[in-house]
């Protein structure tokens, strides 16, 4: 990856984080930790990897994203806003009465959201159906599905993974957000999922384990998922819950947090400084 | 409507109809796709579906099957999914509710062996609550099938309908009610027999029982109307009110828990506009058990004799 692309994607990741903060600032609380951990993945997906057209969000040939950990909706809305799917300021209505931007992703409400999620585990099967549908329709689209490590407690996730491998859905790409924490604490304390990469490998996935908050590593890993074959793909992303905002990273219970406007303004200023430094 | 009921059994079994009709629909419409959870061989679809791209065997994983179907729906397909009633309702209810219903991905769910039709599979396989569950799903259509030609008509109608459609249907033979090629419109009660003294709204296997009850009652000078209310949701409320007004006494008959099914739906309709005495023939609030179907019908109070008794009770309550 050339330096310019790398910088552009890093800047996009910062913009996504700023958008998340703007959304949650307006409401005063929200799912910060798990939104921030996937911002780098979303930057590479929407900034480089996915075949999408913000002016034609229902284009059947597009690549699709299913954010199965639906509570990362704020991060998805942010990247869609930056990419121009709808006016940027719309995302600041997050969770306000009548909003098109609910806590959890809803394809009937938000332009550019490819699938409704929120009940953990369900996105994995939906994405498998979409990937199978694209294949049967002769479309060479890929379906990316972001799955939480905590979400992997759900049995449906493993039913879906078994299905994707058995049906050889090589257009099914799992991004497993291994941010180590779920609502009640560390995944290892609540219900230890063990070695997720080994599990994905055992389930028949072409599996890579990478630093999910590293733009270059994510771009390289996603590049590999283009090669087809007869296996679905898994990228087990080593991430930090709350990544990019030290105060959030340092908060143990950062799944859903209350925030003040002053806190948010400080975080926005810090993120903007990072962005300015990259802009040079 | 071509009503041919004479008490004789249809030589065709429901499972033959499911097998041939799902295949026919798939051949006619490339967007039809059929998913099963390792029970293709039970409804006669395995022969074509195991080798067709329009058949998907999901294995014994109903929750995933419902989600995959919803994803296929989002991709432009018209999915039909099948399992035995409890696994097509309780086992994957949340997935059908959210991934299909809430998310706006229309699918059709076929739950076979309703209620006592589960017979020798016993209580674990015996759904008395599936209609209650699916009735509570916003925008759903709930259909309790009584006859092979009705099933053919219904399978075709649901293909392009919005929302979640739930079809509960047996696998064995049934009494023949409708003529070949009958069009049985979803959403309308079908009058099978006229009668002035009471109206019996029945579904599924209870229609055959209602006809047997009518013969017994007729000998005592009590004439019942029999209405096939196979569309339990959305209920044909106008039909219910019309017969309540005309007869002044109503009995419901269903192979289901008395809670949440046809009895509840009919009472809802009447409470709002035409309260008359209503009696039910349905399963009391209990779990299923194993046995031959005729034994189970007696055990759970689902026979012609029970209908006779409840009609007499309803008529006696008339003012």
Contacts between the chains, C-beta under 8 A, distances in Angstrom:
chain1	res1	chain2	res2	distance
A	60	B	76	7.4
A	106	B	103	7.8
A	107	B	74	7.8
A	107	B	103	6.5
A	107	B	104	7.3
A	108	B	103	7.2
A	108	B	104	5.1
A	114	B	74	8.0
A	115	B	71	7.5
A	115	B	74	6.6
A	115	B	103	7.0
A	116	B	98	7.4
A	116	B	99	7.6
A	116	B	102	6.5
A	116	B	103	3.6
A	116	B	104	7.4
A	118	B	98	7.4
A	119	B	94	6.2
A	119	B	98	5.0
A	121	B	63	8.0
A	122	B	67	5.5
A	122	B	94	7.8
A	122	B	95	6.0
A	122	B	98	6.0
A	122	B	99	5.0
A	124	B	64	8.0
A	124	B	67	7.4
A	125	B	63	7.1
A	125	B	64	4.6
A	125	B	65	7.9
A	125	B	66	7.3
A	125	B	67	2.5
A	125	B	68	5.2
A	125	B	70	7.6
A	125	B	71	6.7
A	125	B	95	7.0
A	125	B	99	6.9
A	126	B	67	5.1
A	126	B	68	7.6
A	126	B	70	5.6
A	126	B	71	4.2
A	126	B	74	7.2
A	126	B	99	5.4
A	126	B	103	7.6
A	126	B	105	7.9
A	127	B	71	6.3
A	128	B	64	7.4
A	128	B	67	7.3
A	128	B	68	5.2
A	128	B	71	6.2
A	129	B	67	6.4
A	129	B	68	3.8
A	129	B	69	6.3
A	129	B	70	6.2
A	129	B	71	2.1
A	129	B	72	4.4
A	129	B	73	7.5
A	129	B	74	7.2
A	129	B	75	6.9
A	130	B	71	4.2
A	130	B	72	7.5
A	130	B	74	5.8
A	130	B	75	5.4
A	131	B	71	7.6
A	132	B	56	7.2
A	132	B	68	6.7
A	132	B	71	7.3
A	132	B	72	6.3
A	132	B	75	7.7
A	133	B	71	6.4
A	133	B	72	4.7
A	133	B	74	7.2
A	133	B	75	2.5
A	133	B	76	6.7
A	133	B	77	5.8
A	134	B	75	6.1
A	136	B	33	7.6
A	136	B	53	5.9
A	136	B	75	7.8
A	136	B	77	7.5
A	137	B	75	6.4
A	137	B	76	6.5
A	155	B	63	7.6
A	156	B	63	4.9
A	156	B	64	6.0
A	156	B	67	7.0
A	156	B	95	7.3
A	159	B	61	4.1
A	159	B	63	6.2
A	159	B	64	3.7
A	160	B	64	5.1
A	160	B	67	6.8
A	160	B	68	7.6
A	162	B	59	7.4
A	162	B	61	7.3
A	162	B	64	7.9
A	163	B	58	6.3
A	163	B	59	7.4
A	163	B	61	6.9
A	163	B	64	5.5
A	163	B	68	6.5
A	166	B	59	7.5
A	167	B	56	7.7
